[in-house]
Amino acid sequence: MNRPGAPRPRSSTGVPRPRGDEPSNYADLSAVLAAIAPIAEHGLWFRQVPVQIDGGIGIETFYVHVSGAELSAGVTPVPVNKNDAQGLGSAMTYGRRYGLMTAFGLSADDDDGNAAARAAPRVEKAPAKLSDDDLTKIIQLCEAVGGNQPALICNAYKIEALTDLTPSQAQAVIRKLSDKLASKAKAQTDEKAVADA
């Protein structure tokens, strides 16, 4: 909706900028700022602040009027895939540029966005292995508790063998088996006390 006298960006399709030998519709941050500069003639401007979001940062863009009134145009979320200053700086510049383009209805080719949003290669961590000490402790507790404890444990954790337990699962199993063993010992003590009475 265009109202008479309302500020409008110079182009609704972005600011074509030559890049190398080929023409391009890529608009870097300075080109976006140049495209929205005319709004200042109408007492409007913007401000942007970084906000922390899960998995990255967000850039919140506000419309600002000379009267002091402000209105949020929303938050542009940007993943930070490179955990260093360069990765953070890149993500912030990308967020600022896209926040402004969204707030002011600009569009452009996204040459650097593909690189900024591309997921960093995932390094698969090898699953933590069950320690020999924990495995030995579990086997000893299974024998002391009796019954078919290994099969019950494997069924409960949907694993094929006790060696497939993760360290945290192993600790939980050790606690449960220790509790069962303590209950079994108490029951045996109670039975003996009844038999001796």
C-alpha positions in Angstrom: 0.0 0.0 0.0 1.6 3.3 -1.1 0.3 6.4 0.5 1.0 9.8 -1.0 4.1 11.2 0.6 5.1 7.9 2.2 8.7 7.0 1.9 9.5 4.3 -0.6 12.7 2.5 -1.2 14.4 3.3 -4.6 13.5 -0.1 -5.9 11.2 -2.9 -5.0 13.5 -5.4 -6.6 16.8 -4.4 -5.0 19.8 -2.4 -6.1 21.6 -4.0 -9.1 25.3 -4.0 -8.5 28.0 -5.2 -10.9 30.0 -8.0 -9.5 33.0 -8.9 -11.5 32.3 -8.8 -15.2 28.7 -9.9 -14.9 25.7 -7.8 -13.8 24.1 -9.0 -10.6 21.2 -8.2 -8.4 23.3 -8.9 -5.3 22.9 -6.0 -2.8 25.5 -5.8 0.0 24.7 -4.0 3.2 25.9 -0.7 1.9 23.7 -1.0 -1.2 20.7 -1.8 1.0 21.5 1.2 3.2 21.7 3.4 0.1 18.3 2.0 -1.1 16.5 3.0 2.1 18.3 6.3 2.6 15.3 8.4 1.2 13.2 7.5 4.2 15.3 9.9 6.3 13.7 12.8 4.4 10.4 11.7 6.0 11.7 11.6 9.6 12.1 7.9 9.6 15.1 5.6 10.1 15.8 2.3 11.7 17.9 0.7 14.4 19.0 -2.9 14.7 20.0 -4.9 17.8 21.4 -8.4 18.1 19.4 -10.9 20.1 20.4 -14.4 21.2 18.4 -17.3 19.8 18.9 -21.0 19.9 21.4 -22.1 17.3 22.6 -18.6 16.4 21.7 -15.0 16.7 18.8 -12.8 15.6 18.8 -9.3 14.4 15.8 -7.2 15.5 15.0 -4.3 13.3 13.0 -1.3 14.5 11.4 1.5 12.5 12.3 4.7 14.3 10.5 8.1 13.9 12.0 11.5 14.7 9.3 11.8 17.4 11.0 8.9 19.3 8.3 6.4 18.4 9.6 2.9 17.5 8.0 -0.2 16.1 9.6 -3.6 15.8 9.7 -5.0 12.3 10.6 -8.4 13.8 13.6 -10.6 14.3 15.6 -12.1 11.5 17.1 -15.4 12.8 20.5 -16.4 11.5 22.4 -19.6 12.3 26.0 -19.2 13.4 27.8 -22.1 11.8 31.3 -21.1 12.4 32.1 -20.7 16.1 34.5 -17.8 15.8 34.5 -14.0 15.4 34.5 -14.2 11.7 31.5 -16.6 11.7 29.6 -14.3 14.2 30.4 -11.2 12.2 29.3 -12.8 8.9 26.0 -13.9 10.5 25.4 -10.4 12.0 26.0 -8.7 8.7 23.8 -11.2 6.9 21.1 -10.7 9.5 21.3 -6.9 9.3 21.1 -6.9 5.5 18.1 -9.3 5.5 16.4 -7.6 8.4 16.5 -4.3 6.5 15.5 -5.9 3.2 12.5 -7.6 4.9 11.5 -4.5 6.8 11.6 -2.2 3.7 10.4 -4.6 1.0 13.7 -5.0 -0.9 14.8 -8.1 -2.7 18.1 -9.1 -4.2 20.1 -12.1 -5.3 21.7 -13.9 -2.3 25.3 -14.7 -3.2 26.7 -14.7 0.3 23.6 -16.0 2.0 24.1 -19.4 0.7 27.5 -19.6 2.3 26.3 -18.0 5.6 23.3 -20.4 5.9 25.1 -23.5 4.6 25.4 -25.9 7.5 28.9 -26.5 8.7 30.0 -30.0 8.1 28.9 -32.1 11.0 31.6 -34.0 12.8 30.0 -37.2 14.0 31.2 -38.0 17.4 31.8 -41.7 18.1 29.2 -42.7 20.7 30.7 -42.9 24.2 31.8 -46.4 25.0 30.8 -48.3 28.1 33.9 -48.7 30.3 35.2 -52.1 31.2 34.8 -51.3 34.9 31.1 -50.4 34.5 30.5 -53.6 32.4 32.2 -55.7 35.1 30.1 -54.0 37.8 26.9 -54.6 35.9 27.7 -58.3 35.3 28.5 -58.8 39.0 25.3 -57.0 40.1 23.2 -59.1 37.5 24.6 -62.3 39.0 24.0 -61.1 42.6 20.4 -60.0 41.9 19.7 -63.2 40.0 17.1 -63.9 37.3 17.6 -63.0 33.7 18.8 -59.4 34.4 20.9 -59.0 31.3 17.9 -59.8 29.0 15.6 -57.5 31.0 18.2 -54.7 30.7 18.6 -55.2 27.0 14.9 -55.3 26.5 14.4 -52.1 28.5 17.0 -50.1 26.6 16.2 -51.8 23.2 19.8 -52.9 22.8 21.3 -56.3 21.7 24.0 -56.6 24.4 25.1 -55.0 27.6 28.1 -53.6 25.8 25.7 -51.4 23.8 24.8 -49.4 26.8 26.0 -45.8 26.9 27.9 -44.6 30.0 24.8 -42.7 31.3 22.6 -45.7 30.7 25.2 -47.9 32.5 25.1 -45.6 35.5 21.3 -45.8 35.7 21.5 -49.7 35.4 24.1 -49.8 38.2 21.8 -47.7 40.4 18.8 -49.9 39.7 20.6 -53.1 40.2 22.2 -51.8 43.4 18.7 -50.9 44.7 17.4 -54.4 43.7 20.3 -56.0 45.5 19.7 -54.0 48.6 15.9 -54.9 48.5 16.8 -58.5 48.1 19.3 -58.4 51.0 16.6 -56.7 53.2 14.1 -59.3 52.2 16.5 -62.1 53.1 17.3 -60.5 56.5 13.6 -60.1 57.2 12.9 -63.8 56.3 15.8 -64.9 58.5 14.5 -62.8 61.4 11.0 -64.4 61.0 12.5 -67.9 60.8 14.6 -67.3 64.0 11.6 -66.0 65.9 
